[in-house]
Structures are given as C-alpha cells and as structure tokens.
Amino acid sequence: MAIDNPKNNIVLVEKYVKQTPQGFTLEDVATKTGLPVLETKIAIDDLMNRYNTKLRVTENGDLIYDFGKRLERRDQKPLSEYFWDIMGVLWKAFQIFYKFLTAAFLIIYFVVFLLLILGVAASGNDRDNRSSNFVGSLLRAFLTIFQWNTILGYNNRYYRKDRYGYNYQHYQERPSVLGRNKSDDPKDNKSFVSSIYDFIFGPPRVELDPLANSQEVASFLKKYKGLITTSEIQALAGWRRSEAENFMTKTLAYFDGEAKISDKATLYGDFHQLIRNKDKTQGAPIIWYWDEYEPEHEMTGNKGNRDAIIIGMNIFNLVMSVLILSGAFFEAGTLGIGLQIALGGFPLLYSISFFLIPALRWLGIRRKQKQQHKENIRKRLMKVIFQTHTRVLSLEQLTAVANDWRTTEEQLAPAVVNEVMQDTIIDMGGEGFVDNQGAMQYRFDLIGQELDDVDALRTQKRPDTDLGDVIFEA
C-alpha cells in the first residue's frame, strides 16, 4: 500500500488538494485517498511546510485546511517581487556611481586646497607640526568621500522622535572627522560628506531582521507554555488577519506544532515539544507590535542649515557652468570644445540631476510618510484593543484610552481614529456598527474569545519541560 512509501502519500494527498480548492477536513482526505488518518496527517503537515495554508474552525469545532485556489509555495516570490528586487540592485548601483561623481568634484577641490596648504606649510619650519596635523586631518576627511554608506553600521542605533512625537529607531550617522562634537544629538555631528549623500538619496531606514518574527514567536512559546493563537501573532507582528493565519500554519510546520481546537471552538497552536529545552537562557526579546513605532521616511535627515549650504553650493556650480557655456569667462575659441564641455556642460548636467533626484524622491516620500503616520496610529489603537480586554469599544472610549496612554505621541482626534479604524478593523477580525443612540461602536469578539480561551488553557496546562538525567551517551 501507499503507506509504505511516505513520498507516495504526499503525492496522493497533494493531488487531492489541487482538486479541492474550497478546503477540506482531515477525514475528507483520508476517505478519498484511502490512507490511514495518521499517514494523512503527516502528508498534510508536509504540504503545510511547503505551501501557504490557512486553518478554519467551524461552529461545531471541526478543522478545515485551506490551501487556496492554487498551491503557492512559501518560498516562491511573485514576478513583481523579482522585478523590484532587480530594480533595487540597479538603484544601489546607480547610487554608488552617482556618489563617485560627487566624490570626483570633491577630489578636484581637495587637490587645489591641498596644494595651497602645502605651499603655506613650506613657508616656515616653525609651522611644520601644525601644518602636518592639519594636512593629516584633511586626509582623513578625504577618505570619508569614499564611505558610500552614511551610517556607522547596522548595529549602531539610537532613538529619535518624528514630528508627531513617535519614538523610532534610527541608524547612527557617520560623524565628522574634523572638530569636536557639537552636541549630544548625532544629527548635529553628522559629517558634511554624509549630509551631501543623504541630500541626494536620503538616509537609510532601520530594517528588521527577516527571521525576527520567527525568533520572537519561539521566545513567546517558551515563555507562555507553548501555546499561541492567531490574535497573539497579530499582536507580535502587526499582520493583517489573513497574514497572521498563514504565518500560524507556517509556524506549526516549522516548529512541529499541533493545531488544536478548544472547547469554545478557538483554534490555537500547541508546541509542547518546542519548550522541552536544555538551554534555559533567554531567547530573542518579545516586543509587541505597538511597542516599536515605524521608522520615519526622511527626505534628507539633515539639519535645515546644512541643507541650505548644500543647495547653495549646487546653485553656485549650476550658475558657474551656465556662465562658462555662455562665454562669460572666456572668449569664443579660447577653450577647446572638450574643455568647455568638461568645465561647463558636464557640471551643468550634474547640477541639474543633483536637484532632480531629490525632487523625484519627494513625490514618493510624501505618500510613504502618510502611510507611516497612519500605521503608528494603528499601533496605538491595537494596544488599546488587545490590552483592555473589552470586546466592545465606543469611538469615544477608544480615543480616550489611546490618548490617556500617550507619552510623547500626538493627541488623537475621534475623526482620525475612526478613519484609521475603518481601514483596519476587518484586518483585526472586528466589526464596526452604530448603536441605538447613533454612537460608533467597534466589536472584537474574535480577539476577545481567542485571548480569553488561551489564557484559560495556559492556566490549566502543566507543561512537562524536565528532560531528566542523561542515561546514555554515545
């Protein structure tokens, strides 16, 4: 029979899954394929490991597996994602090329200034030491031209507030190699070369580790008796309901968990095997989604006066290139066509692009900043929804609690709260309605039921995490 070969079982079950896009129970598969229930369960778990899956619970407590209308591999990216990956590589390559052009201009001025400094240094022996130190400092500044990354490193971070008072992580900017630090604010001490590069392309935002969510869930399971619900995954990662459901099945497959249904028809994951650890040290930190605000999409990340200086420098180059091309400095024919293009044409094109690139970025930045602001408001509302344990909240209650819990964040108006909730309430498994008095109400029965049920299950559970003594060594 097929049970003697697990691969045949998987092929048989996969064929059935492709023919049943509306979802099925474990018993459906066993009945249609003729496989024992245990072998069927093993084959389905293998498919869940490879394909996106959602689990559904009926009102009678039955578990339905839903692989969608067609099987989609978890590691398979859509063509659009490949396209944007390629565009991202090309964009990074263009940044390096353009920064090299910027460095070329700085090199020309550096050589001129260096010749002047060497001439002054040669005028008297009594200044040799001071001149040598000054030249050394300029050499160190010169090397910063070729530091294409304007940050110290991905592990160097600090917190900064955006204009709405939301505290977010920011990479540490490269400081100037000349002079002393001006203040405790890293933005004040940012090197001028870094400011130029960030004026053109913008500073990098803090990127999260792609494995952070899995590590965080593993730490959560270790701390909370190996049980987790879809709502708790949402609270950890901030995903929409459908995304959290898919991640739940992925976690079940990756960490050898078991999907279970409580007496009140709540679906939860039981990872009793995962918490049997010999290593008792703390895992990845558990950070709720609302405890980490979205990093700001910055235009330049520079102080206003620094941007003004950079703009002034480029306007000077732009004007000078136009004057050279117009013959204001040299009579016609004095310069060869090659020199005229080199001193006028090339700087003109460069100076125009120097303003054009930030202008094009500004169009996208404005949209991203609005989305970032909305997402930070959503984080604050999610915190209220998940931590008040109230299944029904009025618009006034939701707004009042969110404002009561604020520290440096903005004061929210009911109209803003309602606007954000209209776009996200379905994603949180809730619903909005108007009561008999005409007041807006929000209901979160699904979240409330899952959190209440899993809390009761954890209270009842007595996990066996003791590995016992070693009785055999190989």
Rosetta blueprint (number, residue, H / E / L):
1 M L
2 A H
3 I H
4 D H
5 N L
6 P H
7 K H
8 N H
9 N H
10 I H
11 V H
12 L H
13 V H
14 E H
15 K H
16 Y H
17 V H
18 K H
19 Q L
20 T L
21 P L
22 Q L
23 G L
24 F E
25 T L
26 L H
27 E H
28 D H
29 V H
30 A H
31 T H
32 K H
33 T H
34 G L
35 L L
36 P L
37 V H
38 L H
39 E H
40 T H
41 K H
42 I H
43 A H
44 I H
45 D H
46 D H
47 L H
48 M H
49 N H
50 R H
51 Y E
52 N L
53 T L
54 K E
55 L E
56 R E
57 V E
58 T L
59 E L
60 N L
61 G L
62 D L
63 L E
64 I E
65 Y E
66 D E
67 F L
68 G L
69 K L
70 R L
71 L L
72 E L
73 R E
74 R L
75 D L
76 Q L
77 K L
78 P L
79 L H
80 S H
81 E H
82 Y H
83 F H
84 W H
85 D H
86 I H
87 M H
88 G H
89 V H
90 L H
91 W H
92 K H
93 A H
94 F H
95 Q H
96 I H
97 F H
98 Y H
99 K H
100 F H
101 L H
102 T H
103 A H
104 A H
105 F H
106 L H
107 I H
108 I H
109 Y H
110 F H
111 V H
112 V H
113 F H
114 L H
115 L H
116 L H
117 I H
118 L H
119 G H
120 V H
121 A H
122 A L
123 S L
124 G L
125 N H
126 D H
127 R H
128 D H
129 N H
130 R H
131 S H
132 S H
133 N H
134 F H
135 V H
136 G H
137 S H
138 L H
139 L H
140 R H
141 A H
142 F H
143 L H
144 T H
145 I H
146 F H
147 Q L
148 W L
149 N L
150 T L
151 I E
152 L L
153 G L
154 Y L
155 N L
156 N L
157 R E
158 Y E
159 Y E
160 R E
161 K E
162 D L
163 R L
164 Y L
165 G L
166 Y L
167 N E
168 Y E
169 Q E
170 H E
171 Y E
172 Q L
173 E E
174 R L
175 P E
176 S L
177 V L
178 L L
179 G L
180 R L
181 N L
182 K L
183 S L
184 D L
185 D L
186 P L
187 K L
188 D L
189 N L
190 K E
191 S L
192 F H
193 V H
194 S H
195 S H
196 I H
197 Y H
198 D H
199 F H
200 I H
201 F H
202 G L
203 P L
204 P L
205 R L
206 V L
207 E L
208 L L
209 D L
210 P L
211 L L
212 A H
213 N H
214 S H
215 Q H
216 E H
217 V H
218 A H
219 S H
220 F H
221 L H
222 K H
223 K H
224 Y L
225 K L
226 G L
227 L E
228 I E
229 T E
230 T H
231 S H
232 E H
233 I H
234 Q H
235 A H
236 L H
237 A H
238 G L
239 W L
240 R L
241 R H
242 S H
243 E H
244 A H
245 E H
246 N H
247 F H
248 M H
249 T H
250 K H
251 T H
252 L H
253 A H
254 Y H
255 F L
256 D L
257 G L
258 E E
259 A E
260 K E
261 I E
262 S L
263 D L
264 K L
265 A L
266 T L
267 L E
268 Y E
269 G E
270 D E
271 F L
272 H L
273 Q L
274 L L
275 I L
276 R L
277 N L
278 K L
279 D L
280 K L
281 T L
282 Q L
283 G L
284 A L
285 P L
286 I L
287 I L
288 W L
289 Y H
290 W H
291 D H
292 E L
293 Y L
294 E L
295 P L
296 E L
297 H L
298 E L
299 M L
300 T L
301 G L
302 N L
303 K L
304 G H
305 N H
306 R H
307 D H
308 A H
309 I H
310 I H
311 I H
312 G H
313 M H
314 N H
315 I H
316 F H
317 N H
318 L H
319 V H
320 M H
321 S H
322 V H
323 L H
324 I H
325 L H
326 S H
327 G L
328 A L
329 F L
330 F L
331 E L
332 A L
333 G L
334 T L
335 L L
336 G L
337 I H
338 G H
339 L H
340 Q H
341 I H
342 A H
343 L H
344 G H
345 G H
346 F H
347 P H
348 L H
349 L H
350 Y H
351 S H
352 I H
353 S H
354 F H
355 F H
356 L H
357 I H
358 P H
359 A H
360 L H
361 R H
362 W H
363 L H
364 G H
365 I H
366 R H
367 R H
368 K H
369 Q H
370 K H
371 Q H
372 Q H
373 H H
374 K H
375 E H
376 N H
377 I H
378 R H
379 K H
380 R H
381 L H
382 M H
383 K H
384 V H
385 I H
386 F H
387 Q H
388 T H
389 H L
390 T L
391 R L
392 V E
393 L E
394 S E
395 L H
396 E H
397 Q H
398 L H
399 T H
400 A H
401 V H
402 A H
403 N H
404 D H
405 W L
406 R L
407 T L
408 T L
409 E L
410 E L
411 Q L
412 L L
413 A L
414 P H
415 A H
416 V H
417 V H
418 N H
419 E H
420 V H
421 M H
422 Q H
423 D H
424 T H
425 I L
426 I H
427 D H
428 M H
429 G L
430 G L
431 E E
432 G E
433 F E
434 V E
435 D L
436 N L
437 Q L
438 G L
439 A L
440 M E
441 Q E
442 Y E
443 R E
444 F L
445 D H
446 L H
447 I H
448 G H
449 Q H
450 E H
451 L H
452 D H
453 D H
454 V H
455 D H
456 A H
457 L H
458 R H
459 T H
460 Q H
461 K L
462 R L
463 P L
464 D L
465 T L
466 D L
467 L L
468 G L
469 D L
470 V L
471 I L
472 F L
473 E L
474 A L
